[in-house]
Amino acid sequence: MIMRNSIIFILLFIGLTTQSQTITLSVCLDSTMVNYPLSKQAEINNRILQTDLQRISNTNLPQVDFTGKATWQSEVMELPITIPGMDIPDINKDQYKAQLEINQALYKGGLTKAQKQLSQSTNAISNAEMEVSLNNVKHSVIMIYYQILLTKDYIKVSKTYVSTLESKLGEMSAQIEAGVLLPTMAEVIKAEKLTIEQKILELEMNLSSLIKQMEQYTGISISPTTEFAFPKVDVNFSLAQKRPEYQLMELSQQKMDAMKTLTTAQYMPKAFAFSTLGYGRPGFNYLSNDFAPYAMVGVGFNWPIWNWGAAKKQKDILDFNKGLVEVQKETFILELNTKLIELKSEIEKQQKMLKKAQEIVTLRKSVAETTDNQLKNGIVTPSRYIDELQKYEKAKLEVQIYKIKLSIAQTNYLWALGRL
């Protein structure tokens, strides 16, 4: 509880200070795990477990019942003899009893331990199911984070493009005033500038929507000026998988083992002590018509020695279900390994594509600079200049896109392993 409060305090501090600072993917994921409503289920599950364990333990304490009844019966016991000089009273047909019954288990054949193991196993499965759901939420947050990065890069490159066009318009204005260029030549640049500014407006609206989605998941107040750090992903292809789905299947098998143990315990001998304290008419002297107290103490046992194979059949069914889960585990591992091969191939592909994109940027920059000089000397038209400039800006953007695609592939690889 102290640790949870500390985390919440840190997240509140982050929420107050991210207006002009940098936020990371790990902060977003950690914040989501605290802020997302489903995360509260773990604490509730723990309370349920502790309560159930206490309930099971209490079954070993003396069990006390208080009962009472009043009856009328059509016939009562009579002595079939007559003794001269002795008046044998008739037993009343209305009878009354109030009694306290106390039962104490002496030996339960391991039933209590088996019940506790089953309760703990059920609780572990509930927590594992929660982890599976939260892991899917993590993936949603990861995708939103990368969409924000990509959108910000689009905006950044587009604004750089606009700045370049504005500079070029400034140069052309001087040439137009000097009569070197026609005014219509600048209009091509202006139209392109307006088109890019329109695109920037659309991108900024998309960014705003993405940030609001991130705020909902994380509970952090995020400003449009907040920088989103590029994730540093260290991929180790030799890491073993820790997917919560696999852990859930293993816990399901453990629960079936616990149920088998419980089945065995249910058919073991049970020994108990009991006592009865009561008051009624008649007491234990059934020939008396007087109200009287009565008491009884004793020990007993029961042992279901024959159940027509019910216990064995129940265990067989649990073994069959455990086998089905084993098949599901094998299928899951097969599909996961196939996915990991695909993601590893994607990582290698994006690395190669990024390298090529960086080479293209160098070439496009050279062509754009050459075209810029040609425009100044009237050798090419503004349309030709814009065409080459667009290719250069697009090449720069593609470098950023491939960087993000590579990071996404690396992050997805770690997520598929259950390492995020």
C-alpha positions as CSV (number, residue, x, y, z in Angstrom):
1,M,0.0,0.0,0.0
2,I,2.9,2.4,0.8
3,M,4.5,1.6,-2.5
4,R,1.3,2.2,-4.4
5,N,0.8,5.6,-2.7
6,S,4.4,6.5,-3.6
7,I,3.8,5.6,-7.2
8,I,0.6,7.7,-7.2
9,F,2.4,10.7,-5.7
10,I,5.1,10.4,-8.3
11,L,2.5,10.2,-11.1
12,L,0.7,13.3,-9.7
13,F,4.0,15.1,-9.7
14,I,4.6,14.1,-13.3
15,G,1.2,15.2,-14.2
16,L,1.9,18.7,-12.8
17,T,5.3,19.0,-14.5
18,T,4.8,17.5,-18.0
19,Q,3.4,20.7,-19.4
20,S,6.8,21.8,-20.8
21,Q,9.0,18.7,-20.2
22,T,9.7,15.4,-21.8
23,I,7.7,12.3,-21.3
24,T,8.8,8.7,-22.0
25,L,7.1,5.5,-23.1
26,S,8.0,3.8,-19.8
27,V,6.4,6.6,-17.8
28,C,3.2,6.3,-19.9
29,L,3.1,2.5,-19.4
30,D,3.7,2.7,-15.7
31,S,1.1,5.5,-15.3
32,T,-1.4,3.5,-17.2
33,M,-0.9,0.5,-15.0
34,V,-1.7,2.6,-12.0
35,N,-4.5,4.7,-13.5
36,Y,-6.4,2.0,-15.5
37,P,-9.4,0.9,-13.4
38,L,-8.7,-2.8,-14.0
39,S,-5.4,-2.6,-12.0
40,K,-7.5,-2.1,-8.8
41,Q,-8.7,-5.7,-9.2
42,A,-5.5,-7.1,-7.8
43,E,-6.1,-5.5,-4.4
44,I,-9.7,-6.7,-4.4
45,N,-8.6,-10.2,-5.4
46,N,-6.2,-10.2,-2.4
47,R,-9.0,-9.3,0.0
48,I,-11.1,-12.0,-1.4
49,L,-8.3,-14.6,-1.0
50,Q,-7.6,-13.5,2.6
51,T,-11.3,-13.7,3.5
52,D,-11.7,-17.1,1.9
53,L,-8.6,-18.5,3.6
54,Q,-10.0,-17.2,7.0
55,R,-13.4,-18.8,6.2
56,I,-11.7,-22.2,5.5
57,S,-9.6,-22.0,8.6
58,N,-12.7,-21.3,10.7
59,T,-14.2,-24.7,9.6
60,N,-11.6,-26.2,12.0
61,L,-13.1,-24.3,14.9
62,P,-16.1,-25.7,16.9
63,Q,-19.3,-25.4,14.9
64,V,-22.2,-24.4,17.1
65,D,-25.9,-24.7,16.1
66,F,-28.9,-23.8,18.2
67,T,-32.1,-25.6,17.2
68,G,-35.6,-25.8,18.6
69,K,-38.9,-27.5,17.6
70,A,-42.4,-28.2,18.9
71,T,-44.3,-31.2,17.5
72,W,-47.5,-33.1,17.9
73,Q,-47.7,-36.7,16.9
74,S,-50.7,-39.0,16.5
75,E,-49.2,-41.9,18.5
76,V,-46.8,-42.2,21.4
77,M,-45.0,-45.1,23.0
78,E,-47.1,-47.2,25.5
79,L,-46.3,-50.1,27.7
80,P,-48.4,-53.1,26.7
81,I,-48.8,-54.3,30.3
82,T,-50.9,-53.5,33.4
83,I,-49.4,-53.5,36.8
84,P,-51.9,-53.8,39.7
85,G,-51.6,-50.9,42.1
86,M,-49.4,-48.8,39.8
87,D,-50.6,-46.0,37.6
88,I,-48.6,-45.7,34.5
89,P,-48.9,-42.2,33.0
90,D,-49.7,-41.7,29.3
91,I,-46.9,-39.8,27.4
92,N,-48.1,-36.5,26.0
93,K,-48.4,-36.3,22.2
94,D,-47.2,-32.7,22.1
95,Q,-43.4,-32.5,22.6
96,Y,-40.9,-29.6,22.8
97,K,-37.1,-29.4,22.4
98,A,-34.5,-26.6,22.4
99,Q,-30.9,-27.8,22.1
100,L,-27.3,-26.6,21.5
101,E,-25.2,-28.8,19.2
102,I,-21.4,-28.5,19.2
103,N,-19.3,-30.3,16.6
104,Q,-15.5,-30.3,16.5
105,A,-13.5,-31.7,13.6
106,L,-10.6,-33.9,14.8
107,Y,-9.3,-35.2,11.5
108,K,-10.4,-34.1,8.0
109,G,-8.0,-36.1,5.8
110,G,-6.2,-33.0,4.5
111,L,-9.4,-31.3,3.4
112,T,-8.5,-27.9,4.9
113,K,-5.1,-27.8,3.2
114,A,-6.6,-28.8,-0.1
115,Q,-9.3,-26.2,0.1
116,K,-6.7,-23.5,0.8
117,Q,-4.6,-24.5,-2.1
118,L,-7.6,-24.4,-4.4
119,S,-8.5,-20.9,-3.2
120,Q,-5.0,-19.7,-3.7
121,S,-4.9,-21.2,-7.2
122,T,-8.2,-19.6,-8.1
123,N,-6.9,-16.2,-6.9
124,A,-3.7,-16.6,-8.9
125,I,-5.7,-17.3,-12.1
126,S,-7.9,-14.1,-11.5
127,N,-4.7,-12.0,-11.2
128,A,-3.2,-13.7,-14.3
129,E,-6.4,-12.9,-16.3
130,M,-6.1,-9.3,-15.1
131,E,-2.4,-9.3,-16.3
132,V,-3.5,-10.5,-19.7
133,S,-6.0,-7.7,-20.1
134,L,-3.5,-5.1,-18.9
135,N,-0.9,-6.4,-21.3
136,N,-3.3,-5.7,-24.2
137,V,-3.9,-2.2,-22.7
138,K,-0.1,-1.7,-22.7
139,H,0.0,-2.5,-26.4
140,S,-2.7,0.1,-27.1
141,V,-0.7,2.7,-25.2
142,I,2.4,1.8,-27.2
143,M,0.7,2.2,-30.5
144,I,-0.7,5.6,-29.5
145,Y,2.7,6.7,-28.3
146,Y,4.3,5.9,-31.7
147,Q,1.4,7.5,-33.5
148,I,2.1,10.7,-31.5
149,L,5.8,10.5,-32.4
150,L,5.0,10.0,-36.1
151,T,2.5,12.8,-36.2
152,K,5.0,15.2,-34.4
153,D,7.6,14.3,-37.0
154,Y,5.2,15.0,-39.8
155,I,4.4,18.4,-38.3
156,K,8.1,19.1,-37.7
157,V,9.2,18.3,-41.3
158,S,6.2,20.1,-42.7
159,K,7.0,23.3,-40.8
160,T,10.6,23.1,-42.0
161,Y,9.3,22.8,-45.5
162,V,7.1,25.9,-44.9
163,S,10.1,27.8,-43.6
164,T,12.1,26.9,-46.7
165,L,9.2,28.1,-48.9
166,E,8.9,31.4,-47.0
167,S,12.7,32.0,-47.4
168,K,12.4,31.3,-51.1
169,L,9.4,33.7,-51.4
170,G,11.5,36.4,-49.8
171,E,14.3,35.8,-52.3
172,M,11.8,35.9,-55.2
173,S,10.1,39.1,-54.0
174,A,13.4,40.9,-54.4
175,Q,13.8,39.4,-57.9
176,I,10.3,40.4,-58.9
177,E,10.8,43.9,-57.7
178,A,13.9,44.0,-59.8
179,G,12.0,42.7,-62.8
180,V,14.0,39.5,-63.0
181,L,11.0,37.2,-62.3
182,L,7.4,37.4,-63.2
183,P,4.9,37.8,-60.2
184,T,3.1,34.6,-61.3
185,M,6.2,32.6,-60.5
186,A,5.9,33.3,-56.8
187,E,2.2,32.3,-56.8
188,V,3.2,28.7,-57.4
189,I,5.3,28.8,-54.2
190,K,2.5,30.5,-52.3
191,A,0.0,27.9,-53.3
192,E,2.3,25.1,-52.2
193,K,2.9,26.9,-48.9
194,L,-0.9,27.2,-48.2
195,T,-1.3,23.5,-49.1
196,I,1.3,22.5,-46.5
197,E,-0.1,24.8,-43.9
198,Q,-3.5,23.1,-44.4
199,K,-1.9,19.7,-43.9
200,I,-0.2,21.0,-40.7
201,L,-3.5,22.1,-39.3
202,E,-5.0,18.6,-39.9
203,L,-2.0,17.0,-38.3
204,E,-2.2,19.2,-35.3
205,M,-5.8,18.3,-34.8
206,N,-4.9,14.6,-35.1
207,L,-2.1,15.1,-32.5
208,S,-4.5,16.8,-30.1
209,S,-6.9,13.7,-30.4
210,L,-4.0,11.3,-29.7
211,I,-2.8,13.3,-26.7
212,K,-6.3,13.2,-25.2
213,Q,-6.4,9.4,-25.7
214,M,-3.0,9.2,-23.9
215,E,-4.3,11.3,-21.1
216,Q,-7.2,9.0,-20.6
217,Y,-5.0,6.0,-20.3
218,T,-2.3,7.5,-18.2
219,G,-4.2,10.1,-16.1
220,I,-1.4,12.6,-16.8
221,S,-2.1,16.1,-18.1
222,I,-0.1,16.4,-21.3
223,S,0.4,19.7,-23.2
224,P,0.8,19.8,-27.0
225,T,4.3,21.2,-26.4
226,T,5.4,18.3,-24.2
227,E,8.2,16.3,-25.9
228,F,7.8,12.6,-26.4
229,A,11.2,10.9,-26.0
230,F,12.1,8.4,-28.7
231,P,12.1,5.0,-27.0
232,K,15.5,3.4,-26.5
233,V,14.8,-0.3,-27.2
234,D,17.4,-2.9,-26.4
235,V,16.4,-6.1,-28.2
236,N,17.9,-9.3,-27.0
237,F,16.9,-12.2,-29.2
238,S,17.9,-14.8,-26.6
239,L,15.4,-13.7,-24.0
240,A,12.9,-16.2,-22.9
241,Q,9.2,-15.4,-23.2
242,K,7.2,-14.3,-20.1
243,R,3.8,-13.8,-21.7
244,P,0.9,-13.6,-19.1
245,E,-1.2,-15.8,-21.4
246,Y,1.3,-18.7,-21.0
247,Q,1.5,-18.1,-17.2
248,L,-2.3,-18.2,-17.1
249,M,-2.4,-21.6,-18.8
250,E,0.2,-22.9,-16.4
251,L,-1.8,-21.7,-13.4
252,S,-4.9,-23.4,-14.9
253,Q,-3.1,-26.7,-14.8
254,Q,-2.0,-26.1,-11.2
255,K,-5.6,-25.4,-10.3
256,M,-6.6,-28.8,-11.8
257,D,-3.9,-30.4,-9.7
258,A,-5.3,-28.7,-6.6
259,M,-8.8,-29.9,-7.5
260,K,-7.5,-33.5,-7.8
261,T,-6.0,-33.1,-4.3
262,L,-9.3,-31.8,-3.0
263,T,-11.1,-34.7,-4.6
264,T,-8.8,-37.2,-2.8
265,A,-9.3,-35.3,0.5
266,Q,-13.1,-35.4,0.2
267,Y,-13.1,-39.2,0.2
268,M,-10.7,-39.6,3.1
269,P,-11.9,-40.7,6.6
270,K,-13.2,-37.9,8.8
271,A,-13.2,-38.0,12.6
272,F,-15.1,-35.5,14.8
273,A,-16.3,-34.9,18.4
274,F,-19.8,-33.7,19.3
275,S,-21.9,-32.6,22.2
276,T,-25.6,-31.9,22.6
277,L,-27.1,-29.7,25.4
278,G,-30.8,-29.4,25.5
279,Y,-34.0,-28.8,27.4
280,G,-37.4,-30.2,26.5
281,R,-40.3,-32.6,27.0
282,P,-39.5,-35.4,27.1
283,G,-35.7,-35.4,27.8
284,F,-33.8,-38.6,27.3
285,N,-36.3,-40.3,29.6
286,Y,-39.0,-40.8,27.0
287,L,-41.5,-42.1,29.7
288,S,-41.5,-38.8,31.6
289,N,-44.0,-36.0,30.9
290,D,-41.9,-33.4,32.6
291,F,-39.6,-30.8,31.1
292,A,-36.0,-31.7,31.8
293,P,-32.5,-30.9,30.7
294,Y,-30.4,-33.4,28.9
295,A,-26.8,-33.7,27.5
296,M,-24.8,-36.0,25.3
297,V,-21.1,-36.1,24.3
298,G,-19.3,-38.5,22.0
299,V,-16.9,-39.0,19.0
300,G,-17.7,-40.3,15.6
301,F,-16.2,-40.8,12.1
302,N,-17.3,-41.3,8.5
303,W,-15.5,-42.8,5.6
304,P,-17.1,-43.1,2.1
305,I,-15.4,-46.3,1.2
306,W,-17.3,-46.9,-2.0
307,N,-18.5,-44.3,-4.5
308,W,-18.8,-46.3,-7.7
309,G,-15.6,-44.8,-9.1
310,A,-16.9,-41.2,-8.9
311,A,-13.6,-39.9,-7.5
312,K,-11.5,-41.7,-10.1
313,K,-13.8,-40.4,-12.9
314,Q,-13.6,-36.9,-11.6
315,K,-9.8,-37.1,-11.5
316,D,-9.7,-38.5,-15.0
317,I,-11.8,-35.5,-16.3
318,L,-9.3,-33.1,-14.6
319,D,-6.4,-35.0,-16.3
320,F,-8.2,-34.7,-19.7
321,N,-8.7,-31.0,-19.1
322,K,-5.1,-30.6,-18.1
323,G,-4.1,-32.3,-21.3
324,L,-6.2,-29.9,-23.3
325,V,-4.5,-26.9,-21.7
326,E,-1.1,-28.6,-22.5
327,V,-2.2,-28.6,-26.2
328,Q,-3.2,-24.9,-25.9
329,K,0.3,-24.2,-24.4
330,E,2.0,-25.9,-27.3
331,T,-0.2,-24.1,-29.8
332,F,0.5,-20.8,-28.1
333,I,4.3,-21.3,-28.2
334,L,4.2,-22.4,-31.8
335,E,2.2,-19.2,-32.8
336,L,4.4,-17.0,-30.6
337,N,7.6,-18.4,-32.1
338,T,6.2,-17.8,-35.6
339,K,5.3,-14.2,-34.6
340,L,8.8,-13.7,-33.2
341,I,10.4,-14.9,-36.4
342,E,8.2,-12.4,-38.3
343,L,9.1,-9.6,-35.9
344,K,12.8,-10.3,-36.1
345,S,12.6,-10.3,-39.9
346,E,10.7,-7.0,-39.7
347,I,13.5,-5.5,-37.5
348,E,16.1,-6.5,-40.0
349,K,14.1,-5.1,-42.9
350,Q,13.5,-1.8,-41.2
351,Q,17.2,-1.5,-40.4
352,K,18.1,-2.0,-44.0
353,M,15.3,0.4,-45.2
354,L,16.5,3.1,-42.8
355,K,20.1,2.8,-44.1
356,K,18.9,3.2,-47.7
357,A,16.6,6.1,-46.7
358,Q,19.5,8.0,-45.2
359,E,21.5,7.5,-48.4
360,I,18.5,8.8,-50.4
361,V,18.3,12.0,-48.2
362,T,21.9,12.8,-49.0
363,L,21.3,12.5,-52.7
364,R,17.9,14.4,-52.6
365,K,19.6,17.2,-50.7
366,S,22.2,17.6,-53.4
367,V,19.6,17.6,-56.1
368,A,17.4,20.2,-54.2
369,E,20.4,22.5,-53.7
370,T,21.3,22.3,-57.4
371,T,17.7,23.0,-58.4
372,D,17.6,26.0,-56.0
373,N,20.6,27.5,-57.8
374,Q,19.1,26.8,-61.2
375,L,15.9,28.6,-60.1
376,K,17.9,31.6,-59.0
377,N,19.4,31.7,-62.5
378,G,16.1,31.2,-64.3
379,I,17.1,27.8,-65.7
380,V,14.2,25.9,-64.1
381,T,10.6,26.8,-63.2
382,P,9.2,27.2,-59.7
383,S,7.2,24.0,-60.3
384,R,10.4,22.0,-61.0
385,Y,12.0,23.5,-57.9
386,I,8.9,22.6,-55.7
387,D,8.9,19.1,-57.2
388,E,12.6,18.5,-56.1
389,L,12.1,20.2,-52.8
390,Q,9.1,17.9,-52.1
391,K,11.1,14.9,-52.9
392,Y,13.8,16.1,-50.5
393,E,11.4,16.8,-47.7
394,K,9.6,13.4,-48.3
395,A,13.0,11.7,-48.1
396,K,13.7,13.3,-44.7
397,L,10.3,12.3,-43.5
398,E,10.9,8.7,-44.6
399,V,14.0,8.5,-42.6
400,Q,12.0,9.4,-39.5
401,I,9.3,7.0,-40.5
402,Y,11.7,4.1,-40.8
403,K,13.3,5.0,-37.5
404,I,9.8,4.8,-35.9
405,K,9.0,1.6,-37.8
406,L,12.2,0.1,-36.5
407,S,11.5,1.1,-33.0
408,I,7.9,-0.2,-33.3
409,A,9.2,-3.6,-34.5
410,Q,11.7,-3.7,-31.6
411,T,9.1,-2.7,-29.1
412,N,6.6,-5.2,-30.5
413,Y,9.2,-8.0,-30.2
414,L,9.7,-7.2,-26.5
415,W,5.9,-7.0,-26.0
416,A,5.4,-10.3,-27.7
417,L,7.9,-11.8,-25.2
418,G,6.1,-10.2,-22.3
419,R,9.1,-8.1,-21.4
420,L,7.3,-4.7,-21.3
